[in-house]
Amino acid sequence: MTQTVPLTRLENVGRIFDGGAIVALRAVNLSIEEGECVAIVGKSGSGKSTLIHLLCGCDEPTSGIMRWRERPAPSRRQWQMLRATEIGIVFQTFNLLPILTALENVEIAMVGQSVSARERRRRALELLTRVGLEVRQNHLPAKLSGGERQRVAIARSIVNNPALLLADEPTGSLDSVNAAAVADLMFEIQRLQGATLVIATHDESLAARCRRRVVMRNGCIVDDSDAANAAGWGVDRLSPEGEREPDRAGDGEREAPR
């Protein structure tokens, strides 16, 4: 049997700040396979965002080993290349450039790639259409709602077909309606593109839609389990008509328990 190589892996990783005054992560061990849908949950200050920043190479561990496809952690320049080609990131604060239109904010993620200006424009428009913002393509971020800005950010994050899509509190700044729409969009992308999706969130309903649930407390992973089992769900569930349906937790379409 062929052994699957993890997409990314952390071995006894720690991260401290201010000379040790702040301990963000403590001896974290985590392996993430290709195609997984993972929720990282915990209260504010538990280490969720720090872990996301390490997974995308925006930060470096103080101790321990990080691996990408079982190779030692890349250099800073190599991390930059990975973020341009294999890692997409969605932030709570959107991180859109205020002087660029929605279309240009998506296009800019392709700058430096071997892609013509015409193809960049075509691809960016295709993705904005996919997230329902074709008619808003020429608007600056200040003219977009919070939900629209996050959809632009999602389009930008997947423009290069990443293997790993990271989302740090992607619905934290949104109202309930827009939060639900953004969540649906991310899970649809994960299902259709087969990307690995890792979401850091304190939203239990969002976490419940992920197959795997990693719980953090005080910089440590205190639980790592199948989300369906953690929530007490069986292998099957009842359809609205009362009939048994197969378990579909891995495709991002499972509803949160009511």
matplotlib code that plots the C-alpha trace (Angstrom):
import matplotlib.pyplot as plt

x = [0.0, 1.3, 1.8, 0.3, 2.7, 1.2, 0.8, 2.2, 3.5, 4.6, 6.8, 7.0, 6.6, 6.8, 6.4, 7.3, 7.3, 9.0, 11.8, 9.5, 7.1, 4.3, 4.1, 1.8, 2.4, 3.7, 5.1, 2.5, 2.4, 0.1, -0.1, -2.5, -3.2, -4.2, -7.9, -8.7, -11.2, -9.9, -11.3, -8.9, -11.0, -10.4, -10.9, -9.1, -5.5, -5.4, -2.9, -5.2, -4.0, -0.3, -0.7, -2.3, 0.6, 3.1, 1.3, 1.5, 5.1, 4.2, 5.9, 8.6, 8.6, 10.9, 11.5, 10.5, 10.4, 8.0, 7.7, 6.0, 5.3, 7.8, 10.6, 12.2, 10.6, 11.5, 13.5, 11.6, 11.9, 10.6, 7.6, 6.9, 6.8, 4.5, 2.1, 2.1, 1.5, 0.3, -1.1, -4.1, -5.0, -8.2, -7.9, -10.6, -9.7, -9.8, -6.4, -7.5, -5.4, -7.7, -6.5, -7.2, -10.6, -12.1, -10.8, -7.3, -7.1, -7.7, -5.3, -2.4, -2.1, -1.0, 1.7, 5.1, 3.6, 4.1, 0.6, -0.1, -2.0, -5.0, -5.1, -4.8, -7.8, -9.8, -9.0, -9.8, -13.1, -13.9, -13.4, -15.3, -18.2, -17.9, -18.3, -21.1, -19.3, -19.0, -21.1, -18.9, -15.6, -14.7, -15.6, -12.9, -13.0, -14.5, -17.5, -18.1, -19.8, -18.0, -19.4, -18.4, -14.9, -14.5, -15.7, -13.1, -10.5, -11.6, -11.4, -7.9, -6.9, -7.8, -6.7, -3.6, -5.4, -3.7, -3.3, -3.8, -6.4, -6.1, -8.8, -8.2, -11.6, -13.0, -16.5, -15.5, -16.2, -19.4, -23.1, -24.9, -26.2, -22.9, -21.1, -23.3, -22.8, -19.0, -18.9, -20.9, -18.6, -15.4, -16.8, -18.0, -14.6, -13.0, -15.4, -15.0, -11.3, -10.2, -8.0, -7.1, -9.1, -7.9, -10.2, -9.3, -12.5, -14.4, -17.7, -18.9, -21.4, -18.7, -16.3, -19.1, -19.0, -15.4, -14.6, -11.7, -11.7, -8.4, -9.0, -6.4, -6.0, -3.2, -1.0, -1.5, -3.6, -5.8, -8.0, -7.8, -10.7, -13.4, -15.8, -18.9, -17.9, -17.0, -20.5, -22.1, -23.3, -23.7, -22.4, -25.8, -28.2, -31.9, -33.1, -35.9, -38.2, -37.0, -34.9, -31.3, -28.7, -25.0, -22.4, -21.1, -19.1, -16.0, -17.6, -18.2, -22.0, -23.0, -25.3, -24.5, -26.5, -29.6]
y = [0.0, 3.4, 5.7, 9.2, 12.0, 14.8, 18.2, 19.9, 18.8, 20.4, 18.6, 19.9, 23.4, 26.3, 30.1, 32.7, 36.5, 39.2, 37.0, 34.3, 36.7, 35.5, 31.8, 31.5, 27.8, 25.0, 21.7, 21.5, 18.4, 18.5, 16.7, 17.7, 15.5, 16.7, 17.2, 17.5, 19.9, 21.0, 23.4, 24.8, 26.0, 27.7, 30.9, 34.1, 33.9, 30.1, 30.1, 29.7, 32.6, 32.0, 28.5, 29.7, 32.2, 29.4, 27.1, 29.7, 30.8, 34.3, 33.6, 31.2, 28.9, 29.6, 25.8, 22.6, 21.5, 22.4, 20.4, 21.0, 17.7, 16.1, 18.4, 20.7, 24.2, 26.3, 29.5, 32.8, 33.2, 29.7, 30.4, 33.5, 31.2, 28.8, 31.5, 32.6, 29.1, 26.6, 28.4, 30.7, 32.8, 34.4, 36.9, 38.2, 41.8, 41.1, 42.7, 44.3, 47.1, 50.2, 51.9, 48.9, 47.8, 44.4, 43.1, 44.5, 43.1, 39.6, 40.2, 41.3, 37.8, 36.7, 39.4, 37.7, 34.5, 33.5, 34.9, 37.6, 40.7, 39.6, 36.2, 37.8, 40.0, 37.0, 34.8, 37.5, 38.3, 34.6, 34.2, 37.4, 36.1, 32.8, 34.5, 36.7, 40.0, 40.5, 43.7, 45.1, 44.4, 48.1, 49.1, 50.1, 48.2, 51.2, 50.9, 47.2, 45.7, 43.4, 40.3, 41.5, 42.3, 38.9, 37.3, 39.3, 38.1, 34.5, 35.0, 36.3, 33.4, 30.7, 32.5, 30.3, 27.0, 26.5, 23.1, 24.6, 27.2, 28.8, 31.0, 32.9, 33.8, 34.4, 35.2, 37.0, 40.5, 39.6, 39.6, 36.3, 36.4, 37.3, 34.9, 32.0, 33.0, 33.2, 29.8, 28.2, 29.6, 28.3, 24.8, 24.8, 25.7, 23.0, 20.4, 21.4, 22.0, 19.3, 21.8, 21.2, 23.7, 24.8, 27.2, 28.9, 29.9, 30.3, 29.8, 26.4, 26.2, 26.8, 24.3, 21.7, 21.6, 20.5, 16.8, 17.2, 19.4, 20.5, 22.2, 24.6, 25.9, 28.0, 27.3, 23.6, 21.1, 19.5, 17.5, 16.3, 14.3, 13.6, 16.5, 14.2, 11.9, 14.9, 16.3, 13.0, 12.3, 8.8, 7.5, 8.2, 11.1, 11.6, 13.3, 15.9, 13.1, 10.9, 8.5, 7.6, 9.5, 8.5, 10.5, 13.4, 15.3, 15.3, 17.3, 20.4, 20.1, 18.8, 21.0, 22.1, 20.3, 22.1]
z = [0.0, -0.9, 2.1, 1.8, 2.2, 4.4, 2.7, 5.7, 9.1, 12.4, 14.9, 18.5, 17.2, 19.6, 19.1, 21.7, 21.6, 23.7, 24.7, 26.2, 27.9, 25.5, 24.7, 21.7, 20.8, 22.9, 21.4, 18.7, 16.6, 13.6, 10.3, 7.5, 4.5, 1.0, 0.6, 4.3, 5.7, 9.1, 11.7, 14.3, 17.2, 20.5, 22.4, 21.6, 22.5, 22.2, 19.4, 16.3, 14.3, 15.2, 13.9, 10.6, 10.2, 10.6, 8.1, 5.4, 6.2, 7.2, 10.5, 11.7, 14.7, 17.7, 18.1, 16.4, 12.8, 10.0, 6.8, 3.4, 1.6, 4.0, 3.1, 5.7, 6.0, 3.0, 3.1, 3.3, -0.5, -1.0, 1.3, -0.8, -3.9, -2.2, -1.2, -4.8, -6.2, -3.7, -0.6, -0.5, 2.5, 3.6, 6.5, 8.8, 7.8, 4.1, 3.4, 0.1, -1.3, -1.0, -4.2, -6.4, -7.7, -6.9, -10.2, -9.7, -6.2, -7.6, -10.6, -8.4, -7.0, -10.5, -10.9, -11.3, -12.7, -16.3, -17.2, -19.7, -18.7, -20.8, -19.2, -15.7, -16.5, -17.9, -14.9, -12.3, -14.0, -14.1, -10.4, -9.5, -11.5, -9.7, -6.3, -7.6, -8.0, -11.7, -11.6, -8.8, -10.5, -10.9, -7.3, -4.8, -1.5, 0.3, -1.9, -1.1, 1.8, 4.3, 2.7, -0.8, 0.4, 1.8, -1.4, -3.3, -0.8, -1.5, -5.2, -4.8, -2.6, -5.2, -8.3, -8.6, -7.7, -4.4, -2.8, 0.6, 1.5, 4.9, 6.5, 9.7, 11.3, 7.7, 9.0, 12.2, 10.8, 9.0, 9.9, 10.1, 6.5, 4.9, 7.2, 6.0, 2.3, 2.7, 4.5, 1.8, -0.8, 0.9, 1.3, -2.3, -3.5, -1.3, -2.6, -6.3, -6.4, -3.9, -2.1, 1.6, 3.7, 7.2, 9.0, 12.3, 14.0, 17.3, 15.4, 16.4, 13.5, 11.0, 12.7, 12.7, 8.9, 8.8, 8.9, 11.4, 14.5, 16.2, 19.6, 21.0, 24.5, 25.9, 22.8, 22.9, 20.9, 23.5, 21.1, 17.4, 16.3, 13.7, 14.1, 13.5, 16.4, 18.6, 18.0, 18.8, 15.3, 14.0, 10.7, 9.1, 9.5, 8.8, 5.7, 6.0, 5.1, 7.9, 5.8, 6.4, 4.4, 4.0, 5.9, 3.8, 6.4, 4.3, 1.4, 3.5, 3.1, 6.5, 8.4, 11.9, 14.7, 15.7]

ax = plt.figure().add_subplot(projection="3d")
ax.plot(x, y, z, "-o")
ax.set_aspect("equal")
plt.show()
